[in-house]
Amino acid sequence: MDPCGGRYSMVRVGFVTIGQSPRRDITEDLVKILPKDVEIVEAGALDDLSPSEIREKLSPKPGETLYVTRLRSGEEVRISKEKIMGLMQEKISMLDNRGVDIIAILCSGEFPEFVSRTPILYPDKILKGIVSGIKYRGKSAVLIPAKEQMEYARDKWSPYLDIPDIIPISPYTSKLEDFSRVGLELRRRGAGLILMDCMGYTMQQKIAIRESNPGARIITSRGALARALTELL
């Protein structure tokens, strides 16, 4: 009940992934942070495509931006950012028409402004806002899903972090031990601020890094998104 004696209505949040929905691997972490009275509605840019169609039609060509995501089966796929923009807009429009209260993109990559009457949260912009608000002169690192993204990530984060180490490690095919090893390596390098720049990175993976590099401050894409959503909700 609200203070005036009425009933709170359940808030509906639309999540759009660049992969296939549902993304339970992400929402299982998000619901631990979000308010309890939230209804989740999911859509995926690749929902209507088979794995062979995705590889045939959406694989990145030279000069295109590579994004890494997950299919419903759990399989990792690599797609072209440029080729999925129309599919993303279709799913955002679908959620917009279904009357959700807010839409959140389940990808920390950079996107143009999509058309929607419903407010949209962009994790990329949230992360940049957080990092730009931190005064830190020490060594930093950015985790990304694929080594092919290293130059892109360096260009993306260099305005906010002073020459960060860029570490490729897949959230989908790597084991927790791999994240522990990354934590140890970053501890050896003296990295005190670590940004996990992919919505696929889990809280368990964050814990694995923290346990092997206990002094580091770690920012996850899904944690930042969930807390921004909670503030709005």
C-alpha positions as CSV (number, residue, x, y, z in Angstrom):
1,M,0.0,0.0,0.0
2,D,1.1,3.6,-0.6
3,P,1.0,6.3,2.1
4,C,-2.4,7.5,0.8
5,G,-4.0,4.1,1.0
6,G,-3.8,3.1,-2.6
7,R,-2.0,0.2,-4.2
8,Y,1.3,0.3,-6.0
9,S,1.0,-0.9,-9.5
10,M,3.8,-3.3,-10.7
11,V,6.4,-1.5,-12.8
12,R,7.2,-3.2,-16.2
13,V,10.7,-3.1,-17.4
14,G,11.6,-4.0,-21.0
15,F,15.0,-5.6,-21.5
16,V,16.4,-5.7,-25.1
17,T,19.4,-7.9,-25.7
18,I,21.5,-7.9,-28.9
19,G,21.4,-11.7,-28.7
20,Q,18.4,-13.9,-28.0
21,S,15.9,-13.7,-25.2
22,P,15.3,-14.7,-22.5
23,R,18.7,-13.7,-21.0
24,R,18.3,-15.5,-17.6
25,D,22.1,-15.4,-17.3
26,I,21.7,-11.6,-16.8
27,T,18.3,-11.2,-15.2
28,E,19.2,-13.7,-12.4
29,D,21.7,-11.1,-11.2
30,L,19.5,-8.1,-11.9
31,V,16.6,-9.3,-9.8
32,K,18.8,-9.5,-6.8
33,I,19.2,-5.7,-7.0
34,L,16.0,-4.5,-8.5
35,P,12.9,-3.8,-6.4
36,K,10.7,-6.8,-5.8
37,D,7.6,-5.4,-7.6
38,V,9.1,-5.3,-11.1
39,E,7.8,-7.3,-14.0
40,I,10.4,-8.1,-16.7
41,V,9.5,-8.2,-20.3
42,E,12.3,-9.4,-22.7
43,A,13.1,-9.2,-26.4
44,G,16.2,-10.0,-28.4
45,A,17.4,-8.7,-31.7
46,L,18.2,-12.3,-32.8
47,D,15.0,-13.9,-31.5
48,D,13.7,-14.7,-35.0
49,L,16.9,-16.0,-36.5
50,S,18.5,-19.4,-36.5
51,P,22.2,-19.8,-35.6
52,S,23.0,-20.4,-39.3
53,E,21.1,-17.3,-40.4
54,I,22.9,-15.2,-37.8
55,R,26.3,-16.4,-39.0
56,E,25.4,-15.9,-42.6
57,K,23.7,-12.5,-42.4
58,L,25.2,-10.8,-39.3
59,S,28.8,-11.8,-39.0
60,P,31.1,-8.7,-39.0
61,K,33.0,-7.8,-42.2
62,P,36.3,-5.8,-42.1
63,G,35.6,-2.3,-41.0
64,E,32.5,-3.2,-39.0
65,T,32.3,-3.1,-35.2
66,L,32.3,-6.6,-33.6
67,Y,29.9,-7.2,-30.7
68,V,29.8,-10.5,-28.7
69,T,26.5,-11.9,-27.4
70,R,24.7,-15.1,-26.4
71,L,22.0,-17.2,-28.0
72,R,19.1,-18.9,-26.1
73,S,21.1,-22.1,-26.2
74,G,24.0,-20.5,-24.4
75,E,26.2,-20.4,-27.5
76,E,28.4,-17.4,-27.9
77,V,28.1,-15.5,-31.3
78,R,29.9,-12.6,-32.8
79,I,27.9,-10.1,-34.8
80,S,28.2,-6.8,-36.6
81,K,26.9,-3.8,-34.6
82,E,26.0,-2.0,-37.9
83,K,23.9,-5.0,-39.1
84,I,21.7,-5.3,-36.0
85,M,20.6,-1.7,-35.7
86,G,17.4,-2.3,-37.6
87,L,16.6,-5.4,-35.5
88,M,17.3,-3.5,-32.3
89,Q,14.9,-0.8,-33.3
90,E,12.2,-3.3,-34.2
91,K,12.4,-4.9,-30.7
92,I,12.5,-1.5,-29.0
93,S,9.4,-0.5,-30.9
94,M,7.7,-3.8,-29.9
95,L,8.3,-3.2,-26.2
96,D,7.3,0.5,-26.6
97,N,3.9,-0.7,-28.0
98,R,3.5,-3.2,-25.2
99,G,3.4,-0.4,-22.7
100,V,6.5,-1.1,-20.6
101,D,7.4,1.7,-18.2
102,I,11.1,1.8,-19.1
103,I,13.4,0.1,-21.6
104,A,17.0,-1.0,-20.8
105,I,19.5,-2.3,-23.4
106,L,21.3,-5.4,-22.2
107,C,24.6,-4.5,-23.9
108,S,27.3,-2.0,-22.8
109,G,28.3,-1.2,-26.4
110,E,27.8,2.2,-28.0
111,F,24.5,2.8,-29.7
112,P,22.7,5.7,-31.5
113,E,19.5,7.0,-29.9
114,F,16.7,4.7,-30.8
115,V,13.2,6.0,-31.5
116,S,10.8,5.3,-28.5
117,R,8.1,7.1,-26.5
118,T,9.3,5.0,-23.5
119,P,12.5,6.1,-21.8
120,I,15.6,4.0,-22.7
121,L,18.6,3.3,-20.5
122,Y,21.9,2.8,-22.2
123,P,24.5,1.0,-20.1
124,D,27.4,2.5,-22.1
125,K,26.3,6.0,-21.1
126,I,25.8,5.0,-17.5
127,L,29.3,3.4,-17.3
128,K,30.9,6.5,-18.9
129,G,29.0,8.7,-16.4
130,I,30.3,6.6,-13.5
131,V,33.9,6.4,-14.7
132,S,34.1,10.1,-15.7
133,G,32.9,10.9,-12.2
134,I,35.8,9.0,-10.5
135,K,39.0,10.9,-9.8
136,Y,41.6,8.1,-10.0
137,R,45.3,8.5,-10.9
138,G,46.3,4.9,-10.4
139,K,46.5,2.0,-12.9
140,S,43.2,0.8,-14.4
141,A,42.0,-2.0,-16.6
142,V,39.0,-2.7,-18.9
143,L,37.7,-6.3,-19.5
144,I,36.2,-7.0,-22.9
145,P,34.8,-10.2,-24.5
146,A,37.1,-10.5,-27.5
147,K,40.7,-9.6,-28.5
148,E,39.3,-8.2,-31.8
149,Q,37.7,-5.4,-29.7
150,M,40.9,-4.2,-28.1
151,E,41.5,-1.2,-30.3
152,Y,37.8,-0.2,-30.1
153,A,37.9,-0.5,-26.3
154,R,41.1,1.6,-26.1
155,D,39.6,4.4,-28.2
156,K,36.3,4.2,-26.2
157,W,37.8,4.4,-22.7
158,S,41.0,6.4,-23.1
159,P,39.2,9.7,-22.7
160,Y,38.0,8.5,-19.2
161,L,40.9,6.3,-18.0
162,D,44.6,7.0,-18.2
163,I,46.0,4.3,-20.5
164,P,44.0,1.4,-19.2
165,D,45.1,-2.2,-19.7
166,I,42.7,-3.9,-22.1
167,I,42.1,-7.5,-21.2
168,P,40.0,-9.8,-23.5
169,I,38.2,-12.6,-21.7
170,S,34.9,-14.0,-22.8
171,P,32.0,-14.1,-20.2
172,Y,30.5,-17.0,-22.0
173,T,33.3,-19.5,-22.7
174,S,35.7,-18.7,-19.9
175,K,35.7,-20.5,-16.5
176,L,35.8,-18.9,-13.1
177,E,39.4,-19.9,-12.7
178,D,40.2,-17.8,-15.8
179,F,38.8,-14.8,-14.0
180,S,40.8,-15.6,-10.9
181,R,43.9,-15.7,-13.1
182,V,43.0,-12.3,-14.6
183,G,42.6,-10.9,-11.1
184,L,46.0,-12.1,-10.1
185,E,47.6,-10.7,-13.2
186,L,45.9,-7.3,-12.7
187,R,47.0,-7.4,-9.1
188,R,50.6,-8.0,-10.3
189,R,50.2,-5.0,-12.7
190,G,48.9,-2.8,-9.9
191,A,45.4,-2.3,-11.4
192,G,43.3,-0.7,-8.7
193,L,40.2,0.2,-10.8
194,I,38.7,-2.5,-13.1
195,L,35.8,-2.0,-15.5
196,M,34.0,-5.1,-16.8
197,D,32.7,-3.7,-20.0
198,C,30.1,-6.3,-21.1
199,M,26.6,-7.1,-19.8
200,G,27.6,-10.8,-20.1
201,Y,30.0,-10.6,-17.1
202,T,28.4,-12.1,-14.1
203,M,28.6,-11.2,-10.4
204,Q,30.3,-14.5,-9.7
205,Q,33.0,-13.5,-12.2
206,K,33.4,-10.2,-10.5
207,I,33.8,-12.0,-7.1
208,A,36.5,-14.3,-8.6
209,I,38.5,-11.3,-9.7
210,R,38.0,-9.5,-6.3
211,E,39.1,-12.6,-4.3
212,S,42.4,-12.7,-6.2
213,N,42.8,-8.9,-6.3
214,P,41.1,-7.8,-3.0
215,G,42.2,-4.2,-3.1
216,A,40.7,-3.4,-6.5
217,R,37.5,-1.4,-7.1
218,I,35.5,-3.3,-9.7
219,I,32.6,-1.9,-11.8
220,T,30.3,-4.3,-13.7
221,S,28.0,-3.3,-16.5
222,R,25.0,-5.2,-15.1
223,G,25.5,-3.8,-11.6
224,A,25.6,-0.3,-12.9
225,L,22.5,-0.8,-15.0
226,A,20.6,-2.4,-12.1
227,R,21.4,0.4,-9.7
228,A,20.4,3.1,-12.2
229,L,17.1,1.3,-12.8
230,T,16.5,1.0,-9.1
231,E,17.0,4.7,-8.6
232,L,14.5,5.4,-11.4
233,L,12.0,2.8,-10.1
